[in-house]
Amino acid sequence: MTREGLEASVLKVSEPAEVLSYVPHAIGYAPSQSLVAISLRAPRRRIGLVARVDLADVVGEYSSDVVDDLATFLASDGAVALFVVVYTDEPLAQARNSRSIADRAFEALMCAQDLPQSVETWIVAPDGYASWGCEDPRCCPPQGRDLRDLEDTRLSTRLTLAGSAPLASRTDLALGTDLDENRRRAFEVGIRRTVRARAAAQERSELEAWRVRRARGALSLLAGRRRGTFDADLRSQEGARAGERAGERAQNPAQLGVLAAALSDVVVRDLVLVAIARRCAGSSGESSSSNRGRASTARAASISASSLATLPHDVGAVFGAGGPAPDPDLLRCIQRRAGEAVRLSTGAMRADLLVILAWLAWWAGDGARAGVHLGEALTLVPDHRLGALIRDSLRHAVPPGWARAAS
């Protein structure tokens, strides 16, 4: 599932091409073998949350749980209607037949609890698109509508001009490797310095002080204002390439090495994740002109010695049922900066960073990105404990805490 919104635009469901053209921009890539559901909010049927799930999960063993969670997730957004799309690799003629995977996915969704009465359904196939069940040739001819209708809509043109550039497929979410030898050497310097400092902390008090100090530094690098670029990040509409267009230079590789080595410590990692969650949650409802809101958010996301004692409770509070939801723009900034460290990392350290990104992606409702990062991480370290937890959550389609009601 992906938590995303279109703040300034109101799209009418009578313009399906406009809505369909929005989907790749909302989730960051062109979906395939997926069911995408879009919440339409009252009173003007404004597009709200966008949720994507794998078709295999919709029709699989846990189908009823998946569609019920999906319906609850969208109902929590105040959906009065849904616009639902199945993206299939089957030819359109085959996908429109009874008992195709698209047909079974729609039938499963219609049996979900808490589903709005108004649900509009569409199929997008490699050779065309059509409304599910429509037999009017004037609306949906046998060969379907032309996919080129979705390429140059008013909305897609506007989003492209604003900087949005969806990736071609889910596999393009993989981060790759930075091959610059100078940056890699500097990155290793940062790692060695941090590992030596960690080893020198022999007493418990010294280790606790090191963890707090390194967690603060990691949070500052990942989520802080650096060289005035953070406001540019928030103004940008694109995720992975936002910093390049906003003029942000690459982070200092030695500092990224310090970050990677510090986050390999489980306690530092959890301190940072909790602080990120609180900072994202605080910024999501904050006016850009509110200094008081920024100060409150900073206090909530602060890391101190007392944070160590409350860490287990804090992890459950921010990531459990009823926990806070992330701010998408701030989270993308964090993901991009952490991604730089991943590209320079190898082995277990790369796996640790990828698992962190997988957890944050799952928390944001981006199961596809979480799955890509997690798949590589578990290839590197098959028995990664946090990785196994995320894998089980994805396997059983467990939504993030903010999408589940607190008991």
Buried (B, 14 or more C-beta within 10 A) or exposed (E): BBBBBBEEEEBEBEEBBBBBBBBBBBBBBBBBBBBBBBBBBEEEBBBBBBBBBBBBBBBEEBBEBBBBBBBBBBBBBEBBBBBBBBBBEBBBBEBBEEEBBBBBBBBBBEEBEBBBEEBBBBBBBEEBBBBBEBEEEEEBEEEBBEBEBBEEBEBBEBBBEEBBBBBEEBEBBEBEEBEBEEBBEBBBBBBEBBBEBBEEBEEEEEBBEBBBBBBBBBBBBBBBEBEEBBEBBBEBBBBBBBBEEBEBEBBBBBBBBBBBBBBBBEBBBBBBBBBBBBBBBBBBEBEEEEEEBBEEBEEBBBBEEEBBEEBEEBBEBBBBBEBBBBBBBBBBBBBBBBBBBBBBBEEEBBBBBBBBBBBBBBBBBBBBBBBBBBBBBBEBBEEBEBBBBBBEBBEEBBBBBBBBEEE
